[in-house]
């Protein structure tokens, strides 16, 4: 499982302690007197990434497979309630950037590792216990699920297909026979996809699937021209080959498994559900 330090949750900080830390830091910044300002650092934890750092260049700071993150303070709660960030859809990225202590370029972060950052942010902000409401697919009953976030497992993948410190995969399309190279998306890639998708929606076009493929395919039969790759995806890529690409990427993409086992007290049965993360994941009392 992805860990927030081996000591967590043994080394927990109470709400009162977190409040005292936040107050001390706030007052130290607001004090305009000539007296010496006392520096106060928030406690931090080391978070293990699902990729284990193997998909980053060897000299990259993230190749260590860990990031250091600080406990959430009242200042970060202000980020969660920032209406401008919420409307722009960037509130969680702003939050994660504020909590990461390690000197990383946030845009270099793999999306799969970002999911671990999300879980760690919730733990470091409001603890490991989370209550969600899910629907039993067989009965339609709404069931309360009580989740220990530190118990979420990492997804099982085929590590033998991952070359150390290389985010590149050779793959032959099963029907067309074309040889392509694929990559796992980074935050920078996701930003480009989001911008492109937003632009297409303004034109009343929905091309989510093909837009994604245009960014994960980096080479086509030895040709790395983005223009040619885009043309291939739009005009030649068969649906069965497209499906095979998505299946392959699932096999090689490290991630947090957000599926949970939920007992239904009404029926006595247990069913599997997917943990869906919303704003209440970070602050149940938030009002948007």
N, C-alpha and C positions, 0 to 999 in steps of 0.2 A: 504493500500500500504506500501511497505518498505520505511522507511523514512531515510533521511540523516539529522537528527536533525529537530525539528519543525521550527527552524529559517531559514533553507535552503529552497528556494534560496534567502531569504531576505538578509542574511548575506554573500553576495558574495564578492569575492576579484577580483579586476581587474587584467588584464595581467601584468600591470606595477607593481602592488603590489606584485604579485607572483614572478616576475623577481627580484624585490628588495630583497625579502626574500631569494631567491635562491642565489643571489650574496653575500648577507651578510653572509650567512652560509658558502659558498664556500671560501670567503676571510678569514673568521675566522679560517678555517682549514689550509689555505695555508700560513698564516702569521707566519713566523719563528722568528720574532723579540722578544725582551724581554718584549714587552708591553703586558698588560693584554688582553687576548682574551675574547671578549664579547660573551656570550652564546646567541643564538637566536633559539627559538623554533618555529617550524611551527604551524600554527593554526590547530586544529583538529575538527572533528565532530563525533557524536555518531550515529552509523548505526544500525538500527533495523534488526534483522535476521528473515527470514520467519518461522523458527522453534520455535521462541519465547523462545528458550532455553529449551523447554520441552523434547527434545530427548537426552540431555546430563545429565550425573550424577549430582545429586543435589549439590555436592561440586566442580563441574567443573566450571572454570571461564566463560565458554560460556553458563552456565545455566542461566545467567542474560538475555540472549536473545539479547544482544547488543555487538558490538565491537567498539573501538575507532580507527579512522583512520585519518591520516594526509593528508593535501593537497599535490598534486603531485608537485615536483620540477624538475629542470633541471637534477638533478642526476637520477631521475626515468626515464626520457626520454632516458638517456643513456642505461638503462636496455632494453627499448623497441627496441633499435637499435642494441643490442648485437647479432651479427650473430651466435655466438656459442649457446646462449640460444634459438634463433629462430630455428636453425637446430635440437636441442635436443627436441624441443617442450615444453620447460619449461619457456618460456619468461613471460607468464602471471602469473604463480605461483611466479616467482621471483619478479614481480611487486607488486603483492598483499602482499607478505611477507614484502616488503619494506614499504608499506603504512600502514599496521596494527600496531597500537601503543600498543594495549592491549597485555599483556603478555600471549599469547596463544601458544599452540603447534599447528602449522599449520596443521599437519597431522590428528589432532582430528576434524578438521572442516568438517561438513557434506557438501557433494557436493551441496545439495540444498541451503545451506546457502552461499556457495561460489559464487553462481550466484548473490546474493545480494551484495557481496563484489565486484564483477565485475562491476555492475551498479554503485555502489558508487564510485569506482575508477575512472570511466569515468567522473562522475559529479565533483568529487574533482580535477580532472586534467584539464578538458576542458569545464566544464559547463554542464547544463542539456539539452541543445538543440542538437539534433543529426539528421543529414540528411542521409537517406538510400535510395537505389534504390531497389525496389521490382518489381516482375512480377505479373500482373493481370492474375490469372489462367484461366479466361474465354476468354480473348482477346489476351493474350500473350504480351500485352503492358508493357513496362518498365515505371514505375511510381516512381517519387520522393516522399518519405514520410518524413514529418517533425515531429519529435518525441520529446516530452517533457519527458525525462527519469524519472522525479519525478512523472509522472502520471501513470507509469506502476503499475499494481495491483498485489497483491499476489493471487496465485491460490487458489481456493476454494477446501478444502479437508474435510474429515470426521474426525474432531477433537475428536469425541467421542471414536475413536479407538486407540487414543494415550494416553498411561499412562504417567503421569508426570515423567520426568527424566529417562525414559526407552526407549532405542532404540531396542525394541524387540516386535515382533508381532506373535501371534499364528494364524495359518491358516491351514484349512483342504482342501486338494486337492479334487476338486469336482468329479473326475472320479476314481482315485486310492483309495481315502479315507484316504490316509496317512496324518498324522498330522506333520506339519513342523513349524519351527520358522524362521522368516525372520528379516532382519535388513535393515536400510537405509544406503547406502554407505558413508563412510568418505573419506577424501583425502588419508589416508593411504591405504584404500581398493582400491581406484582408481589407486594408484601407482603400486600396485601388479597386478591389472588387465592389466594395460598398459604394464608392463614388460612381463607378460605372453602372451599377445596378440602379442607383438613384436617378442617374441621367436617363437610363432607358425607360424607367417608370414614368418620367415626365413626358416621354414620347408614347406612353401607353403600350410599352413593350415589356414582356416578361421573358428574360433570357438568363435566369439564375443559373441553370445547369451548365449551359454552354459558356457563360462568363467564367464560371469556376474552372472549367476544363482548359480554357485559354490561358489560365495562370498556373495550373499544375503541370501542364505539358511544356517542357523547356526545349525539347529537340525532337525533330521529326526526320527520320532517316538521315541523320547527320547534319540536318539543316536547323540552325537555331534562330532563324528569322522569325520574329514575332508576327510579322505580317502574314507569312506563309502558314504559320501555325494557326492563326485566327481563321484564315481562309479554309484550311483543312477542317477545323472544327465546325464551321458554318455550312460547308458544302459537301464534305466527303465522309465525315466520321459516322459510322453506323451505330445504331442504338445498342446493339449487342456488344460492340467494342467499347462504347462509352460505359456500359454497365460493368465490363471487365476491369476498366480503369478504376472505377469507384470501389469495386470489390478488392482489388489489389492494394489500393491505398488504405483501406480499412485494416488489411492484414499487416501493414508495416508502420502504421501510425500509433505511437505510444499515446496513452490518454488515461484519464480517470474513468472508471466504469461507474456511471451514474444510475445504473439499474439497481433497484432495491427490492427486498422481499418484504411484503406487507401482510400481516395477519388481519383477516376480516372477522371481527368479533361476532358479527351477526350470523355468518355461515360456518365459522370455525375453520375455514380454509385459508391457505396462504397463497397470494398471487404476486407476480412480478410486475413492477411498474417502473417507469423512468422518472427520475427526480428532475422536475422542471424548476429552473431557477428564475425567480422574479425579484422585484425590489424588496419584498418582504424577507427574502433570504438574508439580507443584510440588516434590515431594521423593520421588525413586524409592525411598529407603530408609525411608520412613515406615511405621510399623506401627500399624494401626488395629484 
